[in-house]
Structure formats: structure tokens, C-alpha cells
Amino acid sequence: MATAESRCEDEAEYSTDMVIRRTLALLLLLTSLASMSFGQLKIEDKTERTKYNKVQSAYTAAKTAYTKSKSAATKKKLVTCTFDLAEWYMYTPALKPKDKYGAALKYYRETLKLDPKHKKAMDSKNTIEQIYKSMNRPIPH
């Protein structure tokens, strides 16, 4: 039969073990979060990172301009920049297919909301959706 003293020692060991496990789990979580770039892609290739920064900046500027003035010129610029960003995601070698096709699809759809007759965006959107269907995978929304 365990004495009260040995039970306290067992509980103390268990408690210390749990603290260590929780601390390690927290450190793993923090390490994985630190390696993520919130709102930014982690692109190792310098050329691709430069291309991404260029199309992303142009898209952001065009979106801001269109928000301020919904003229035909700002809309046309936003359509072009949105499509260019979709194309970067679609064709960049810097990302894995599982990471790029959903993002490309998002921007192709955004292009089509702005310009429903944009043929290249429609064709690319349909191609991505067909790929997902052929793999029996749900199409990202």
C-alpha cells in the first residue's frame, strides 16, 4: 500500500512531467508559428520573391485606387493586376501545387467578378476546377 508521502512524490513527478510536456508542446507551437509569415508567402527563390512582390504590390495599389475611384480606368487596371497575380500563383515554380492552385483560383474568380467576359481567367478557372474534379477532390471556395 502506498504511503501518503509516496503518493505526494508520485503526484509531484507527474506534475513536473506534465509541466515539461506542456512546455515542450508550447515551444513546438511557437517555433512553427515563428516560421510562418502571417499574410506573406515564404519564397526562398530571390527571383520568384521579386516577381511576387511586384505583382502583389501592383494588385494592392490597383485595389486601393479602385476603392477610391470606381472609374473604368481603375477597374481595367485592377482586372489586369488581379489576373497577373492569379497567373503568378498558377505558374510559379516556388510553390507546391497544393499551395498555388487554390490561390490562383481565388484570383481568377476575383478577375471574373470584375470582368465576367475575361476569357483567359475563365479558361484557367475551368482548368483548375477540372483538375480538382478529376482527382475527386473538393474545389476550393
ABEGO torsion letter per residue (X at the ends): XBBAAAAAAAAAAAAAAAAAAAAAAAAAAAAAAAABBBGBBBBABAAAAAAAAAAAAAAAAAAAAAAABABAAAAAAAAAAAAAAAAAAAABAABBAAAAAAAAAAAAAAAAAABAABAAAAAAAAAAAAAAAAAGBBBBX
